[in-house]
Amino acid sequence: MAIRNSLLVVEGAGSPLEPVARRLVALGFHVVRAKTPRDAQDVLRDPRFLLGAVVIPADLPAADLTSALHALRAGGRTGMLPMLACGTRPDPTTRERLRRAGAEHALWFPLDDHLLRFQANRALAGGAPVRVSRRAERVPTNWPVSFRLSGREKLAKIYSLSSSGAFLATAQPSLPRSLVHVILPLPGHDARVAAEVVMTNVPGNLAKGNLPVGMGVRFRGVDDQVEAALLAYTLERGRMLKI
């Protein structure tokens, strides 16, 4: 039986992406490895795997990068496979070559687990990056934060952030509809915002494996200055995560 939503990692010369492949496995993704684009073609033809996305080195050596990546993208059985370029952020010329060759998503070093999980999930969701309004831009972060509920302070890390809400990775999520107060370490200043818990992800049969343990919150009553700072940060962060 084919395994769905597998990530194909093309490790490249000297296996520079092997550590990234191991981290993806630790995060719960099913990963299939290939040493070269030619080896990747064998994986694409293997009926045991139904691949959802491909991860390639940003400096993948190929005489004709467009042809090499097109062959990988078109090799899936579900249409054109989304592709992530991984490595040190290249110069603009190289990024343009990657874009023209069909790479849509970026995994630039240094990679924290939240960024790695977020971008892999986005690619596996299928297709090119979703076009969103400025206010809906959602980006991964690894911000350590604290939040308070009924006078008790708890620690968390922000997994994803937008100008209207966030997902807090925490072993102690609050119940849905709870009102919490979060200290956001915005660039230049900290901001204390009120937020309503709108969903939780906790261990058990209904846990969402693509999310860390924690809770999603919607900000309430955010003043204009804080909203503008959130919007500026998420737009810039989103720009840096594109090829």
C-alpha positions as a printed Julia matrix, in Angstrom:
243×3 Matrix{Float64}:
   0.0    0.0     0.0
   1.36   3.45   -0.88
   2.32   5.76    1.98
   0.68   9.13    1.51
   2.24  12.55    2.04
   5.82  11.35    1.94
   8.59  13.92    1.56
  11.3   13.06   -0.95
  14.63  14.52    0.2
  17.31  14.67   -2.5
  20.39  14.75   -0.3
  22.88  15.91   -2.93
  26.67  15.53   -3.13
  28.14  14.59    0.25
  24.59  14.25    1.69
  24.33  17.87    2.94
  20.58  17.43    3.58
  20.86  14.17    5.52
  20.64  16.01    8.89
  17.55  17.85    7.63
  15.99  14.52    6.62
  16.61  13.15   10.13
  15.01  16.21   11.71
  11.94  15.89    9.5
  11.57  12.26   10.63
  11.86  13.36   14.27
   9.04  15.87   13.64
   6.78  13.05   12.45
   7.08  13.33    8.67
   7.54  10.26    6.5
  10.76  10.84    4.55
  12.16   9.01    1.54
  15.79   9.74    0.71
  17.6    9.88   -2.64
  21.27  10.67   -3.16
  20.91  12.26   -6.61
  18.14  13.44   -8.96
  18.65  10.21  -10.93
  18.06   8.14   -7.78
  15.01  10.31   -7.1
  13.49   9.18  -10.39
  13.58   5.59   -9.12
  11.74   6.66   -5.96
   9.14   8.5    -8.02
   8.41   5.29   -9.94
   8.21   3.17   -6.78
   4.55   2.2    -6.17
   5.15   1.99   -2.42
   5.32   5.78   -2.13
   2.85   8.54   -2.89
   5.0   11.64   -2.61
   3.61  15.0    -1.54
   6.65  17.27   -1.98
  10.35  17.26   -2.82
  13.22  18.85   -0.87
  16.33  19.69   -2.88
  19.66  21.35   -2.04
  19.58  25.03   -3.02
  22.9   24.48   -4.78
  21.86  21.29   -6.58
  24.46  20.72   -9.33
  22.67  20.38  -12.65
  23.67  21.51  -16.14
  20.0   22.26  -16.9
  18.32  23.0   -13.57
  14.93  23.67  -15.13
  14.83  20.28  -16.88
  16.13  18.46  -13.79
  13.54  19.98  -11.46
  10.7   19.66  -13.97
  11.41  15.94  -14.23
  11.2   15.66  -10.44
   8.06  17.77  -10.11
   6.25  15.97  -12.93
   7.22  12.53  -11.67
   4.58  12.39   -8.96
   1.25  10.67   -9.5
  -0.76  13.61   -8.15
   0.35  16.29  -10.61
   3.2   18.75  -10.22
   4.95  18.13   -6.9
   5.62  21.2    -4.73
   9.34  21.74   -4.24
  11.37  23.16   -1.35
  14.91  24.49   -1.83
  17.03  23.96    1.29
  20.4   25.42    2.3
  22.16  28.73    2.78
  20.08  31.52    1.21
  21.55  32.01   -2.28
  22.18  35.25   -4.13
  19.31  36.81   -6.12
  20.49  35.32   -9.42
  20.48  31.78   -8.04
  17.09  32.3    -6.4
  15.71  33.47   -9.74
  17.06  30.28  -11.38
  15.36  28.19   -8.7
  12.06  30.04   -9.18
  12.19  29.62  -12.95
  12.97  25.92  -12.47
   9.84  25.47  -10.36
  10.99  25.67   -6.72
   8.32  27.46   -4.66
   9.22  27.1    -0.98
  12.39  28.08    0.91
  14.16  26.37    3.79
  17.05  28.75    4.43
  19.6   28.05    7.15
  19.6   28.4    10.1
  16.54  26.16   10.44
  14.64  25.81   13.71
  12.05  23.04   14.08
   9.1   25.41   13.84
  10.26  26.8    10.5
  11.04  23.32    9.19
   7.63  21.94   10.23
   5.72  24.97    8.93
   7.31  24.99    5.49
   7.06  21.2     5.09
   3.35  21.36    6.02
   2.81  24.21    3.58
   4.42  22.26    0.74
   2.56  19.05    1.56
  -0.72  20.98    1.5
  -0.17  21.08   -2.26
   0.36  23.63   -4.97
   2.16  26.95   -4.89
   2.19  29.15   -1.77
  -1.3   30.43   -1.04
  -1.9   34.06   -1.93
  -3.24  35.79    1.15
  -4.26  39.28    2.11
  -1.74  41.41    3.97
  -3.63  40.96    7.23
  -3.83  37.17    6.84
  -0.1   36.54    6.31
   0.91  33.69    8.65
   4.55  32.87    9.27
   6.58  30.5    11.46
   8.54  31.84   14.44
  10.48  30.38   17.32
   9.79  33.19   19.8
   9.89  32.22   23.48
   6.92  33.85   25.21
   4.99  33.79   28.45
   1.23  33.9    28.85
  -0.96  34.43   31.87
  -4.28  32.85   32.8
  -6.06  33.71   36.06
  -2.87  35.12   37.54
  -0.71  32.1    36.63
   2.21  32.51   34.25
   3.16  29.76   31.78
   5.89  29.46   29.18
   5.49  28.73   25.47
   7.03  29.24   22.06
   5.14  30.79   19.19
   4.96  28.28   16.34
   3.12  30.52   13.89
   2.04  34.14   13.93
  -0.18  36.56   12.04
  -1.44  40.04   12.81
  -4.68  38.49   14.11
  -3.49  35.48   16.11
  -0.88  32.84   16.84
  -0.3   29.19   17.63
   1.54  28.72   20.92
   3.53  25.53   21.39
   3.12  24.65   25.05
   2.77  21.54   27.16
   0.07  23.35   29.18
  -2.52  24.69   26.73
  -5.55  26.44   28.18
  -9.11  25.35   27.43
 -10.89  26.71   24.35
 -12.66  30.05   24.95
 -10.22  30.91   27.76
  -8.87  34.46   27.78
  -5.09  34.65   28.14
  -2.58  37.49   28.06
   0.54  36.99   25.96
   3.78  38.97   25.99
   4.93  39.22   22.36
   8.65  40.03   21.87
   8.15  42.27   18.85
  11.23  43.76   17.2
  12.04  46.87   19.21
   9.6   46.33   22.07
   7.5   43.8    23.97
   3.73  43.98   23.6
   1.13  42.56   25.99
  -1.98  41.41   24.13
  -5.19  39.71   25.15
  -6.09  36.56   23.23
  -8.92  34.02   23.16
  -8.04  30.32   22.87
  -9.85  29.05   19.78
  -8.39  25.52   19.5
  -6.01  23.14   21.24
  -3.8   20.3    20.08
  -3.16  17.8    22.84
  -1.89  14.21   22.86
  -4.59  11.64   22.07
  -6.59  10.12   19.25
  -7.7   13.51   17.91
  -4.27  15.15   17.99
  -3.18  16.87   14.78
   0.17  15.33   13.92
   1.18  18.26   11.73
   1.09  20.67   14.69
   3.08  20.82   17.92
   1.24  20.34   21.2
  -0.26  23.69   22.13
  -3.1   26.08   21.35
  -4.29  28.49   18.72
  -5.29  31.95   19.92
  -7.06  34.93   18.34
  -5.91  38.38   19.46
  -8.52  40.69   20.9
  -8.47  44.47   21.16
  -4.97  44.91   19.71
  -4.08  48.59   19.38
  -3.06  50.07   16.04
   0.64  50.34   16.87
   0.94  46.67   17.85
  -1.11  45.53   14.86
   1.12  47.57   12.54
   4.23  46.03   14.1
   2.8   42.53   13.71
   1.86  43.23   10.12
   5.31  44.6     9.29
   7.04  41.62   10.89
   4.89  38.95    9.23
   5.17  40.54    5.79
   8.97  40.75    6.02
   9.24  37.25    7.49
   7.01  35.89    4.74
   9.13  37.59    2.08
  12.28  35.92    3.45
  10.63  32.48    3.29
   9.96  32.72   -0.42
  12.43  31.65   -3.08
